[in-house]
Amino acid sequence: MKNFVRLFFLMIASVLLLSTNLNAQTILCVDRDFGDTTTGGYTDTWPMIHRALDAAGYTYEYWEVLEYEDNGPDAEYMGNYDVVIWFAGEAWADHATMGPDDEFNLLLYMSFGGKVFLNTQDWLWDWYPSYGTFSEGEFPYDQFGIVEVVQDIYHIEPGDPSSIADSAQFYGSPGSLAEGLVFPVVDIFTTDSDDGLYGDSIAQHLGQNLMSIQQPYNSSGPAAIQYETAAFRSVFTTIDIAAISDTVMRNIFMHRIVDWLAYGPTGVSDLKTEDVELVIRPNPVTSIVNIGMIQQMEEVSIYSSQGQLVRHEAIEKSSIKMDLSDLKPGIYILKVKTHKGIVTSKLLKQ
């Protein structure tokens, strides 16, 4: 009897400790679905997303983007949070899924250990419609491990003969954070003016299969992947989590995503970012270069190989765009002054 009581209290203590660990993350939710604005008039997916977070007991901050041309939070702001959940619902065109500076801000945030759940069915179509493959130096490849994608393979829309079905069933891939889960998915996007639920097949990638279709057929490539490097973790899905009709499965899936992003498979966040100081994209550069750090920069200077100062900007922010189109091709020295000191890096102009 004493052993039973002791075991019971140990189990209770373990559950309380686990609950504290799982819900300790700081989470920022960035809403670009334009579901309750006049800009897009799309389906609002935030209710399904925040209910899944609520069910797991998470606390979170909410950032809504109201116009297509607006950016989301910058890297410095996102740096206050352990996990960023970025969702765009059915937004699919005119750069609705990300603003003009969002990609670089996400790259900068992730380069310094940020973890991102990108829940967007048409981000690749919106920003990379002509692409089938990606390579090193490109944002989808570097931050989400996407090598090759076949777009709009999963078309779920009632009454449309070109779709695969009115609904579909996905499953969590073996070895992934979603292993053992089954996801019934329905079209939540079809109205008189909207286009249904589309998803991409990620034919090649550097990460782990996360979610693949099971019915009405077995897919060759997943619709979602998880990816981990020494600096960050990311989850990318082209099947919107809000379209999962089984609320229990949706809640468990969200819980596992946030837990894996924050703590990884071992339950301990062991990402190492101390060697990452300055982010320069692209490098080599032909015209516009993005320069960023996780902390504020005070001055940005560019010198020629002969030591001549060719650019100087006094700023008080964590990222800057500079037009170098008038500079001659060659090697330049980039110096960034912060309150901690000066960081130096090479910059190649083509």
Rosetta blueprint (number, residue, H / E / L):
1 M L
2 K H
3 N H
4 F H
5 V H
6 R H
7 L H
8 F H
9 F H
10 L H
11 M H
12 I H
13 A H
14 S H
15 V H
16 L H
17 L H
18 L H
19 S H
20 T H
21 N H
22 L H
23 N L
24 A L
25 Q L
26 T L
27 I E
28 L E
29 C E
30 V E
31 D E
32 R L
33 D L
34 F L
35 G L
36 D L
37 T L
38 T L
39 T L
40 G L
41 G L
42 Y L
43 T L
44 D L
45 T L
46 W H
47 P H
48 M H
49 I H
50 H H
51 R H
52 A H
53 L H
54 D H
55 A H
56 A L
57 G L
58 Y L
59 T L
60 Y L
61 E E
62 Y E
63 W E
64 E E
65 V L
66 L L
67 E L
68 Y L
69 E L
70 D L
71 N L
72 G L
73 P L
74 D L
75 A H
76 E H
77 Y H
78 M H
79 G L
80 N L
81 Y L
82 D L
83 V E
84 V E
85 I E
86 W E
87 F E
88 A E
89 G E
90 E L
91 A L
92 W L
93 A L
94 D L
95 H L
96 A L
97 T L
98 M L
99 G L
100 P L
101 D L
102 D H
103 E H
104 F H
105 N H
106 L H
107 L H
108 L H
109 Y H
110 M H
111 S H
112 F L
113 G L
114 G L
115 K E
116 V E
117 F E
118 L E
119 N E
120 T E
121 Q L
122 D L
123 W H
124 L H
125 W H
126 D H
127 W H
128 Y L
129 P L
130 S L
131 Y L
132 G L
133 T E
134 F L
135 S L
136 E L
137 G L
138 E L
139 F H
140 P H
141 Y H
142 D H
143 Q H
144 F H
145 G L
146 I E
147 V E
148 E E
149 V E
150 V E
151 Q E
152 D E
153 I E
154 Y E
155 H E
156 I E
157 E L
158 P L
159 G L
160 D L
161 P L
162 S L
163 S L
164 I L
165 A E
166 D L
167 S E
168 A E
169 Q E
170 F E
171 Y E
172 G E
173 S L
174 P L
175 G L
176 S L
177 L L
178 A L
179 E L
180 G L
181 L L
182 V E
183 F E
184 P E
185 V E
186 V E
187 D L
188 I L
189 F L
190 T L
191 T L
192 D L
193 S L
194 D L
195 D L
196 G L
197 L E
198 Y E
199 G E
200 D E
201 S E
202 I E
203 A E
204 Q E
205 H E
206 L L
207 G L
208 Q E
209 N E
210 L E
211 M E
212 S E
213 I E
214 Q E
215 Q E
216 P L
217 Y L
218 N L
219 S L
220 S L
221 G L
222 P L
223 A L
224 A E
225 I E
226 Q E
227 Y E
228 E E
229 T L
230 A L
231 A L
232 F L
233 R E
234 S E
235 V E
236 F E
237 T E
238 T L
239 I L
240 D L
241 I H
242 A H
243 A H
244 I E
245 S L
246 D L
247 T H
248 V H
249 M H
250 R H
251 N H
252 I H
253 F H
254 M H
255 H H
256 R H
257 I H
258 V H
259 D H
260 W H
261 L H
262 A H
263 Y H
264 G L
265 P L
266 T L
267 G L
268 V L
269 S L
270 D L
271 L L
272 K L
273 T L
274 E L
275 D L
276 V L
277 E L
278 L L
279 V E
280 I E
281 R E
282 P L
283 N L
284 P L
285 V E
286 T L
287 S L
288 I E
289 V E
290 N E
291 I E
292 G E
293 M E
294 I E
295 Q E
296 Q E
297 M E
298 E E
299 E E
300 V E
301 S E
302 I E
303 Y E
304 S E
305 S L
306 Q L
307 G L
308 Q L
309 L E
310 V E
311 R E
312 H E
313 E E
314 A E
315 I E
316 E E
317 K E
318 S E
319 S E
320 I E
321 K E
322 M E
323 D E
324 L L
325 S L
326 D L
327 L L
328 K L
329 P L
330 G E
331 I E
332 Y E
333 I E
334 L E
335 K E
336 V E
337 K E
338 T E
339 H L
340 K L
341 G E
342 I E
343 V E
344 T E
345 S E
346 K E
347 L E
348 L E
349 K E
350 Q L
